[in-house]
Amino acid sequence: MASRRWPSREGFTADVVGHLIKSTALAPSLTLPLYLLSQYTAKGRAVAATRPQGLRALKYLLAIGLVRSLNGLINRYALNHGTSDTYNWKQEIAIVTGGSDGIGRRVAVLLAARGVKVAVLDIQPLKYHPPANVRYFQCNIASVEAVAAAAAEVRAALGEPTILINNAGIASGLTILDGTEDSTRKLFDVNTLSHYWLAREFLPKMIERNHGMVVTVASQAGYVVSANMVDYSATKSAAVAFHEGLTTELVTRYNAPKVRTVLVSQGFARTYLSRDLNAENTFFNPLLEPETVAEALVQQVLTGSSGHIMLPGSTGFFARTLRVFPYWFQNRMRDKCERLMRPPSMR
C-alpha cells in the first residue's frame, strides 16, 4: 500500500514539491540514462557540446541522486541490523493503543484490511463499527495491572501479539505553572510510561522468537518545544529516547536483531488532540489528516522493516536540525511557535 503523495489530502505543500523533485531531478533512474546518452551517442554528445552548463547540472543532479540512494541503502541496512525477516500478515497479531478513534482507528482498520488480527486497547469505547478481525479491549494503559489483565485477555482471544503500536496520547495545553500534579502525571503515564508497561508485557515473546515489531508514535514536538506544550513535548522527547534505547538494547542486550522498531514523528493532525490549537495550515507546515499519518505508519509496518516516519518532511527536517543552529535562532523559533498553543484568553 503506497501512501498518498499527490494529489495529497493536504493540498499542494512543500512535501509534494519535495517528492516531485526527488522522483525526477534527483532520481538516478532518470538522470543516469540521460548522462549515458550525452556521453555515448552521437546526438547526445552534440547536444552536450552546445549546452555545457546543462551537462554540468546533469552531473551534479546525478551525483546527488546516487549519494542519496546509497545513503538510503546504508540507512536501511543499519536500521535493520543487516538482517531480513518475513511476515505472514494473516498470522500476525497487532496491539494498537488509542485505537478507538483518530489516527489509531485508521491504523487498526488498515491493518485489518491486510488480514492482520488487531487488538485495540483503549479506555474509550470504539467510535466505529470494527471489521471482524478488530477486537476491542477496554484498558487504562497508564495502569500496570490493567495492562497485564488486558494482555491476558488478548492472548486468550487472539494469541500472542507480534506487533505493538504505542499510539495513544493526550495533551493538556497548560503552562508549567498552570499544570497540576495530576495533569502532569497523567500525561507522562499515558504518553511515556505506558510504553514501558506494554513493552514488558509483549516484548519478551518477540525477543524469544526474534520476530516482531514495536512502533512508537512520538511527535515533532519531541524535538521542538513551545509555550503551553512543555509537558507534552517532554513526554514525546522521552518517547523518542524509548525508541532509540529499545533499538540498541534489542541488539546489544537481547540478541534479537530481527525485532523491528519504527518511530513516527508527525506534526499536528486533525484529531481531538489539536482541538485547542491555533494549528497552522500552510504550504510549509500543513495540518495533517489522520488518514495521511495512518497510511504512512501502516505502509512502514507492511515493509517488515524498521524505519523513521517524519510527517510533514518539511517541518520534520527543521525540527531534527534545530539544535545545530545558534542559540539566538533556536530561541527565536521556539518563541514564534508559541502561537500554536495559545489559550482562549490570548486569541
TORKOL-4160 file (C-alpha; in steps of 0.2 Angstrom, whole numbers, padded with zeros to 4 digits, m for minus):
347
<pt num="1" X="0000" Y="0000" Z="0000"/>
<pt num="2" X="0008" Y="0016" Z="m0005"/>
<pt num="3" X="0004" Y="0032" Z="0005"/>
<pt num="4" X="m0004" Y="0046" Z="m0004"/>
<pt num="5" X="0008" Y="0060" Z="m0010"/>
<pt num="6" X="0000" Y="0069" Z="m0025"/>
<pt num="7" X="m0014" Y="0073" Z="m0026"/>
<pt num="8" X="m0012" Y="0074" Z="m0007"/>
<pt num="9" X="m0026" Y="0077" Z="0006"/>
<pt num="10" X="m0017" Y="0092" Z="0012"/>
<pt num="11" X="m0016" Y="0100" Z="m0005"/>
<pt num="12" X="m0001" Y="0107" Z="m0013"/>
<pt num="13" X="0013" Y="0108" Z="0000"/>
<pt num="14" X="0031" Y="0108" Z="0002"/>
<pt num="15" X="0031" Y="0089" Z="0004"/>
<pt num="16" X="0023" Y="0087" Z="m0013"/>
<pt num="17" X="0036" Y="0098" Z="m0021"/>
<pt num="18" X="0050" Y="0088" Z="m0012"/>
<pt num="19" X="0043" Y="0072" Z="m0018"/>
<pt num="20" X="0042" Y="0078" Z="m0036"/>
<pt num="21" X="0060" Y="0084" Z="m0036"/>
<pt num="22" X="0066" Y="0068" Z="m0028"/>
<pt num="23" X="0056" Y="0057" Z="m0041"/>
<pt num="24" X="0063" Y="0067" Z="m0056"/>
<pt num="25" X="0078" Y="0078" Z="m0054"/>
<pt num="26" X="0086" Y="0068" Z="m0040"/>
<pt num="27" X="0081" Y="0051" Z="m0047"/>
<pt num="28" X="0096" Y="0041" Z="m0054"/>
<pt num="29" X="0084" Y="0030" Z="m0064"/>
<pt num="30" X="0081" Y="0046" Z="m0075"/>
<pt num="31" X="0097" Y="0056" Z="m0074"/>
<pt num="32" X="0109" Y="0041" Z="m0077"/>
<pt num="33" X="0101" Y="0036" Z="m0094"/>
<pt num="34" X="0102" Y="0055" Z="m0099"/>
<pt num="35" X="0120" Y="0056" Z="m0094"/>
<pt num="36" X="0125" Y="0040" Z="m0103"/>
<pt num="37" X="0116" Y="0046" Z="m0119"/>
<pt num="38" X="0126" Y="0063" Z="m0118"/>
<pt num="39" X="0142" Y="0053" Z="m0117"/>
<pt num="40" X="0139" Y="0038" Z="m0129"/>
<pt num="41" X="0128" Y="0043" Z="m0143"/>
<pt num="42" X="0132" Y="0055" Z="m0157"/>
<pt num="43" X="0117" Y="0065" Z="m0155"/>
<pt num="44" X="0119" Y="0066" Z="m0136"/>
<pt num="45" X="0137" Y="0072" Z="m0137"/>
<pt num="46" X="0131" Y="0085" Z="m0150"/>
<pt num="47" X="0118" Y="0092" Z="m0138"/>
<pt num="48" X="0130" Y="0091" Z="m0123"/>
<pt num="49" X="0143" Y="0101" Z="m0133"/>
<pt num="50" X="0131" Y="0115" Z="m0136"/>
<pt num="51" X="0124" Y="0115" Z="m0118"/>
<pt num="52" X="0139" Y="0113" Z="m0107"/>
<pt num="53" X="0130" Y="0121" Z="m0092"/>
<pt num="54" X="0116" Y="0109" Z="m0094"/>
<pt num="55" X="0128" Y="0094" Z="m0094"/>
<pt num="56" X="0136" Y="0101" Z="m0078"/>
<pt num="57" X="0120" Y="0102" Z="m0070"/>
<pt num="58" X="0115" Y="0085" Z="m0075"/>
<pt num="59" X="0131" Y="0078" Z="m0067"/>
<pt num="60" X="0128" Y="0087" Z="m0051"/>
<pt num="61" X="0110" Y="0080" Z="m0050"/>
<pt num="62" X="0116" Y="0063" Z="m0054"/>
<pt num="63" X="0129" Y="0063" Z="m0041"/>
<pt num="64" X="0117" Y="0070" Z="m0028"/>
<pt num="65" X="0104" Y="0057" Z="m0033"/>
<pt num="66" X="0117" Y="0042" Z="m0032"/>
<pt num="67" X="0123" Y="0048" Z="m0015"/>
<pt num="68" X="0105" Y="0049" Z="m0009"/>
<pt num="69" X="0101" Y="0032" Z="m0015"/>
<pt num="70" X="0117" Y="0025" Z="m0007"/>
<pt num="71" X="0114" Y="0033" Z="0009"/>
<pt num="72" X="0096" Y="0026" Z="0009"/>
<pt num="73" X="0103" Y="0009" Z="0006"/>
<pt num="74" X="0115" Y="0010" Z="0020"/>
<pt num="75" X="0102" Y="0018" Z="0032"/>
<pt num="76" X="0090" Y="0003" Z="0029"/>
<pt num="77" X="0104" Y="m0009" Z="0032"/>
<pt num="78" X="0109" Y="m0001" Z="0048"/>
<pt num="79" X="0091" Y="0001" Z="0054"/>
<pt num="80" X="0088" Y="m0017" Z="0051"/>
<pt num="81" X="0105" Y="m0023" Z="0058"/>
<pt num="82" X="0109" Y="m0031" Z="0042"/>
<pt num="83" X="0095" Y="m0044" Z="0044"/>
<pt num="84" X="0079" Y="m0049" Z="0034"/>
<pt num="85" X="0063" Y="m0056" Z="0041"/>
<pt num="86" X="0047" Y="m0062" Z="0033"/>
<pt num="87" X="0029" Y="m0058" Z="0039"/>
<pt num="88" X="0013" Y="m0068" Z="0036"/>
<pt num="89" X="0001" Y="m0054" Z="0039"/>
<pt num="90" X="m0014" Y="m0066" Z="0041"/>
<pt num="91" X="m0005" Y="m0074" Z="0056"/>
<pt num="92" X="0002" Y="m0058" Z="0064"/>
<pt num="93" X="m0007" Y="m0050" Z="0079"/>
<pt num="94" X="m0006" Y="m0032" Z="0082"/>
<pt num="95" X="m0009" Y="m0021" Z="0098"/>
<pt num="96" X="m0015" Y="m0004" Z="0094"/>
<pt num="97" X="m0017" Y="0008" Z="0109"/>
<pt num="98" X="m0028" Y="0023" Z="0107"/>
<pt num="99" X="m0037" Y="0014" Z="0093"/>
<pt num="100" X="m0055" Y="0020" Z="0097"/>
<pt num="101" X="m0054" Y="0035" Z="0086"/>
<pt num="102" X="m0042" Y="0047" Z="0077"/>
<pt num="103" X="m0025" Y="0040" Z="0070"/>
<pt num="104" X="m0026" Y="0024" Z="0079"/>
<pt num="105" X="m0044" Y="0020" Z="0072"/>
<pt num="106" X="m0037" Y="0022" Z="0054"/>
<pt num="107" X="m0022" Y="0011" Z="0058"/>
<pt num="108" X="m0032" Y="m0003" Z="0065"/>
<pt num="109" X="m0044" Y="m0003" Z="0050"/>
<pt num="110" X="m0030" Y="m0003" Z="0038"/>
<pt num="111" X="m0020" Y="m0017" Z="0046"/>
<pt num="112" X="m0036" Y="m0027" Z="0047"/>
<pt num="113" X="m0039" Y="m0024" Z="0028"/>
<pt num="114" X="m0022" Y="m0034" Z="0026"/>
<pt num="115" X="m0028" Y="m0048" Z="0036"/>
<pt num="116" X="m0019" Y="m0044" Z="0052"/>
<pt num="117" X="m0029" Y="m0048" Z="0068"/>
<pt num="118" X="m0030" Y="m0031" Z="0078"/>
<pt num="119" X="m0032" Y="m0029" Z="0097"/>
<pt num="120" X="m0037" Y="m0011" Z="0101"/>
<pt num="121" X="m0033" Y="m0006" Z="0119"/>
<pt num="122" X="m0041" Y="0010" Z="0124"/>
<pt num="123" X="m0050" Y="0017" Z="0139"/>
<pt num="124" X="m0063" Y="0024" Z="0127"/>
<pt num="125" X="m0076" Y="0013" Z="0118"/>
<pt num="126" X="m0074" Y="0012" Z="0099"/>
<pt num="127" X="m0082" Y="0026" Z="0089"/>
<pt num="128" X="m0084" Y="0015" Z="0074"/>
<pt num="129" X="m0091" Y="m0002" Z="0069"/>
<pt num="130" X="m0075" Y="m0013" Z="0068"/>
<pt num="131" X="m0071" Y="m0026" Z="0055"/>
<pt num="132" X="m0072" Y="m0044" Z="0060"/>
<pt num="133" X="m0053" Y="m0045" Z="0064"/>
<pt num="134" X="m0053" Y="m0030" Z="0075"/>
<pt num="135" X="m0056" Y="m0033" Z="0094"/>
<pt num="136" X="m0059" Y="m0020" Z="0107"/>
<pt num="137" X="m0052" Y="m0022" Z="0125"/>
<pt num="138" X="m0055" Y="m0009" Z="0137"/>
<pt num="139" X="m0039" Y="m0004" Z="0146"/>
<pt num="140" X="m0032" Y="0010" Z="0155"/>
<pt num="141" X="m0014" Y="0009" Z="0148"/>
<pt num="142" X="m0007" Y="0020" Z="0162"/>
<pt num="143" X="m0010" Y="0006" Z="0175"/>
<pt num="144" X="0002" Y="m0009" Z="0175"/>
<pt num="145" X="m0012" Y="m0020" Z="0182"/>
<pt num="146" X="m0024" Y="m0015" Z="0169"/>
<pt num="147" X="m0011" Y="m0018" Z="0155"/>
<pt num="148" X="m0007" Y="m0036" Z="0162"/>
<pt num="149" X="m0026" Y="m0040" Z="0163"/>
<pt num="150" X="m0029" Y="m0034" Z="0145"/>
<pt num="151" X="m0014" Y="m0044" Z="0139"/>
<pt num="152" X="m0021" Y="m0060" Z="0146"/>
<pt num="153" X="m0037" Y="m0056" Z="0138"/>
<pt num="154" X="m0029" Y="m0053" Z="0121"/>
<pt num="155" X="m0019" Y="m0069" Z="0122"/>
<pt num="156" X="m0034" Y="m0079" Z="0127"/>
<pt num="157" X="m0044" Y="m0072" Z="0112"/>
<pt num="158" X="m0032" Y="m0070" Z="0098"/>
<pt num="159" X="m0015" Y="m0077" Z="0103"/>
<pt num="160" X="0002" Y="m0069" Z="0106"/>
<pt num="161" X="0004" Y="m0052" Z="0099"/>
<pt num="162" X="0019" Y="m0049" Z="0086"/>
<pt num="163" X="0016" Y="m0030" Z="0083"/>
<pt num="164" X="0015" Y="m0017" Z="0096"/>
<pt num="165" X="0009" Y="0000" Z="0091"/>
<pt num="166" X="0011" Y="0013" Z="0105"/>
<pt num="167" X="m0001" Y="0026" Z="0098"/>
<pt num="168" X="m0011" Y="0033" Z="0112"/>
<pt num="169" X="m0008" Y="0050" Z="0118"/>
<pt num="170" X="m0015" Y="0065" Z="0127"/>
<pt num="171" X="m0011" Y="0084" Z="0129"/>
<pt num="172" X="m0015" Y="0097" Z="0142"/>
<pt num="173" X="m0012" Y="0113" Z="0134"/>
<pt num="174" X="m0006" Y="0120" Z="0151"/>
<pt num="175" X="0009" Y="0131" Z="0155"/>
<pt num="176" X="0021" Y="0124" Z="0168"/>
<pt num="177" X="0013" Y="0134" Z="0182"/>
<pt num="178" X="m0005" Y="0131" Z="0177"/>
<pt num="179" X="m0002" Y="0112" Z="0177"/>
<pt num="180" X="m0006" Y="0101" Z="0192"/>
<pt num="181" X="0002" Y="0086" Z="0199"/>
<pt num="182" X="m0012" Y="0075" Z="0192"/>
<pt num="183" X="m0012" Y="0083" Z="0175"/>
<pt num="184" X="0007" Y="0081" Z="0173"/>
<pt num="185" X="0007" Y="0063" Z="0180"/>
<pt num="186" X="m0007" Y="0058" Z="0169"/>
<pt num="187" X="0002" Y="0065" Z="0153"/>
<pt num="188" X="0018" Y="0055" Z="0157"/>
<pt num="189" X="0008" Y="0040" Z="0162"/>
<pt num="190" X="m0001" Y="0039" Z="0145"/>
<pt num="191" X="0012" Y="0046" Z="0133"/>
<pt num="192" X="0028" Y="0039" Z="0141"/>
<pt num="193" X="0027" Y="0026" Z="0155"/>
<pt num="194" X="0013" Y="0015" Z="0146"/>
<pt num="195" X="0026" Y="0011" Z="0133"/>
<pt num="196" X="0037" Y="0003" Z="0146"/>
<pt num="197" X="0022" Y="m0007" Z="0153"/>
<pt num="198" X="0016" Y="m0013" Z="0136"/>
<pt num="199" X="0034" Y="m0017" Z="0131"/>
<pt num="200" X="0037" Y="m0028" Z="0147"/>
<pt num="201" X="0021" Y="m0037" Z="0143"/>
<pt num="202" X="0023" Y="m0041" Z="0124"/>
<pt num="203" X="0041" Y="m0039" Z="0120"/>
<pt num="204" X="0048" Y="m0055" Z="0129"/>
<pt num="205" X="0039" Y="m0066" Z="0117"/>
<pt num="206" X="0045" Y="m0056" Z="0102"/>
<pt num="207" X="0063" Y="m0057" Z="0108"/>
<pt num="208" X="0061" Y="m0076" Z="0111"/>
<pt num="209" X="0055" Y="m0078" Z="0093"/>
<pt num="210" X="0067" Y="m0065" Z="0086"/>
<pt num="211" X="0052" Y="m0059" Z="0077"/>
<pt num="212" X="0040" Y="m0044" Z="0079"/>
<pt num="213" X="0039" Y="m0025" Z="0078"/>
<pt num="214" X="0037" Y="m0011" Z="0091"/>
<pt num="215" X="0030" Y="0006" Z="0084"/>
<pt num="216" X="0032" Y="0022" Z="0094"/>
<pt num="217" X="0021" Y="0036" Z="0089"/>
<pt num="218" X="0030" Y="0052" Z="0096"/>
<pt num="219" X="0029" Y="0069" Z="0088"/>
<pt num="220" X="0039" Y="0083" Z="0081"/>
<pt num="221" X="0035" Y="0092" Z="0097"/>
<pt num="222" X="0048" Y="0080" Z="0104"/>
<pt num="223" X="0061" Y="0090" Z="0095"/>
<pt num="224" X="0054" Y="0107" Z="0096"/>
<pt num="225" X="0046" Y="0114" Z="0112"/>
<pt num="226" X="0034" Y="0129" Z="0113"/>
<pt num="227" X="0024" Y="0138" Z="0127"/>
<pt num="228" X="0009" Y="0128" Z="0134"/>
<pt num="229" X="0017" Y="0112" Z="0127"/>
<pt num="230" X="0031" Y="0109" Z="0138"/>
<pt num="231" X="0024" Y="0094" Z="0147"/>
<pt num="232" X="0018" Y="0086" Z="0131"/>
<pt num="233" X="0035" Y="0089" Z="0122"/>
<pt num="234" X="0044" Y="0081" Z="0137"/>
<pt num="235" X="0034" Y="0066" Z="0136"/>
<pt num="236" X="0037" Y="0064" Z="0117"/>
<pt num="237" X="0056" Y="0068" Z="0119"/>
<pt num="238" X="0055" Y="0053" Z="0131"/>
<pt num="239" X="0046" Y="0043" Z="0118"/>
<pt num="240" X="0060" Y="0046" Z="0106"/>
<pt num="241" X="0073" Y="0041" Z="0119"/>
<pt num="242" X="0062" Y="0025" Z="0122"/>
<pt num="243" X="0063" Y="0020" Z="0104"/>
<pt num="244" X="0081" Y="0024" Z="0102"/>
<pt num="245" X="0086" Y="0014" Z="0118"/>
<pt num="246" X="0075" Y="m0001" Z="0113"/>
<pt num="247" X="0083" Y="m0001" Z="0096"/>
<pt num="248" X="0100" Y="m0003" Z="0103"/>
<pt num="249" X="0095" Y="m0015" Z="0118"/>
<pt num="250" X="0087" Y="m0027" Z="0106"/>
<pt num="251" X="0104" Y="m0030" Z="0098"/>
<pt num="252" X="0116" Y="m0027" Z="0112"/>
<pt num="253" X="0107" Y="m0035" Z="0126"/>
<pt num="254" X="0093" Y="m0046" Z="0120"/>
<pt num="255" X="0101" Y="m0053" Z="0104"/>
<pt num="256" X="0085" Y="m0050" Z="0094"/>
<pt num="257" X="0090" Y="m0040" Z="0079"/>
<pt num="258" X="0075" Y="m0045" Z="0069"/>
<pt num="259" X="0063" Y="m0037" Z="0081"/>
<pt num="260" X="0059" Y="m0021" Z="0071"/>
<pt num="261" X="0057" Y="m0004" Z="0078"/>
<pt num="262" X="0048" Y="0011" Z="0070"/>
<pt num="263" X="0047" Y="0029" Z="0076"/>
<pt num="264" X="0033" Y="0040" Z="0070"/>
<pt num="265" X="0036" Y="0059" Z="0072"/>
<pt num="266" X="0021" Y="0068" Z="0065"/>
<pt num="267" X="0016" Y="0086" Z="0065"/>
<pt num="268" X="m0001" Y="0092" Z="0070"/>
<pt num="269" X="m0015" Y="0082" Z="0063"/>
<pt num="270" X="m0034" Y="0085" Z="0063"/>
<pt num="271" X="m0038" Y="0074" Z="0079"/>
<pt num="272" X="m0045" Y="0078" Z="0096"/>
<pt num="273" X="m0028" Y="0082" Z="0102"/>
<pt num="274" X="m0027" Y="0098" Z="0091"/>
<pt num="275" X="m0044" Y="0104" Z="0096"/>
<pt num="276" X="m0036" Y="0118" Z="0107"/>
<pt num="277" X="m0023" Y="0123" Z="0095"/>
<pt num="278" X="m0021" Y="0138" Z="0083"/>
<pt num="279" X="m0013" Y="0125" Z="0072"/>
<pt num="280" X="m0006" Y="0132" Z="0056"/>
<pt num="281" X="m0011" Y="0125" Z="0039"/>
<pt num="282" X="0002" Y="0132" Z="0027"/>
<pt num="283" X="0012" Y="0127" Z="0012"/>
<pt num="284" X="0027" Y="0123" Z="0023"/>
<pt num="285" X="0018" Y="0117" Z="0038"/>
<pt num="286" X="0001" Y="0109" Z="0033"/>
<pt num="287" X="m0011" Y="0102" Z="0046"/>
<pt num="288" X="m0011" Y="0083" Z="0043"/>
<pt num="289" X="m0026" Y="0072" Z="0040"/>
<pt num="290" X="m0027" Y="0057" Z="0052"/>
<pt num="291" X="m0028" Y="0046" Z="0036"/>
<pt num="292" X="m0011" Y="0053" Z="0030"/>
<pt num="293" X="m0002" Y="0048" Z="0046"/>
<pt num="294" X="m0011" Y="0031" Z="0047"/>
<pt num="295" X="m0006" Y="0026" Z="0029"/>
<pt num="296" X="0012" Y="0031" Z="0032"/>
<pt num="297" X="0013" Y="0021" Z="0048"/>
<pt num="298" X="0004" Y="0006" Z="0041"/>
<pt num="299" X="0015" Y="0007" Z="0025"/>
<pt num="300" X="0031" Y="0006" Z="0035"/>
<pt num="301" X="0024" Y="m0009" Z="0046"/>
<pt num="302" X="0020" Y="m0018" Z="0030"/>
<pt num="303" X="0038" Y="m0017" Z="0024"/>
<pt num="304" X="0043" Y="m0028" Z="0039"/>
<pt num="305" X="0057" Y="m0016" Z="0042"/>
<pt num="306" X="0062" Y="m0003" Z="0055"/>
<pt num="307" X="0061" Y="0015" Z="0050"/>
<pt num="308" X="0058" Y="0033" Z="0055"/>
<pt num="309" X="0042" Y="0042" Z="0048"/>
<pt num="310" X="0043" Y="0061" Z="0048"/>
<pt num="311" X="0027" Y="0070" Z="0043"/>
<pt num="312" X="0027" Y="0083" Z="0036"/>
<pt num="313" X="0045" Y="0081" Z="0030"/>
<pt num="314" X="0047" Y="0099" Z="0028"/>
<pt num="315" X="0045" Y="0103" Z="0046"/>
<pt num="316" X="0052" Y="0087" Z="0052"/>
<pt num="317" X="0069" Y="0091" Z="0044"/>
<pt num="318" X="0068" Y="0108" Z="0053"/>
<pt num="319" X="0063" Y="0100" Z="0069"/>
<pt num="320" X="0078" Y="0087" Z="0069"/>
<pt num="321" X="0091" Y="0100" Z="0065"/>
<pt num="322" X="0085" Y="0115" Z="0075"/>
<pt num="323" X="0099" Y="0112" Z="0089"/>
<pt num="324" X="0113" Y="0114" Z="0076"/>
<pt num="325" X="0109" Y="0132" Z="0074"/>
<pt num="326" X="0115" Y="0146" Z="0085"/>
<pt num="327" X="0105" Y="0149" Z="0101"/>
<pt num="328" X="0098" Y="0166" Z="0096"/>
<pt num="329" X="0090" Y="0157" Z="0081"/>
<pt num="330" X="0084" Y="0142" Z="0092"/>
<pt num="331" X="0076" Y="0154" Z="0104"/>
<pt num="332" X="0068" Y="0164" Z="0091"/>
<pt num="333" X="0060" Y="0149" Z="0083"/>
<pt num="334" X="0053" Y="0142" Z="0100"/>
<pt num="335" X="0046" Y="0159" Z="0104"/>
<pt num="336" X="0037" Y="0160" Z="0087"/>
<pt num="337" X="0030" Y="0143" Z="0090"/>
<pt num="338" X="0020" Y="0150" Z="0105"/>
<pt num="339" X="0006" Y="0155" Z="0093"/>
<pt num="340" X="0002" Y="0136" Z="0090"/>
<pt num="341" X="m0005" Y="0134" Z="0108"/>
<pt num="342" X="m0012" Y="0150" Z="0114"/>
<pt num="343" X="m0026" Y="0149" Z="0127"/>
<pt num="344" X="m0043" Y="0156" Z="0123"/>
<pt num="345" X="m0040" Y="0172" Z="0133"/>
<pt num="346" X="m0025" Y="0176" Z="0121"/>
<pt num="347" X="m0033" Y="0173" Z="0104"/>
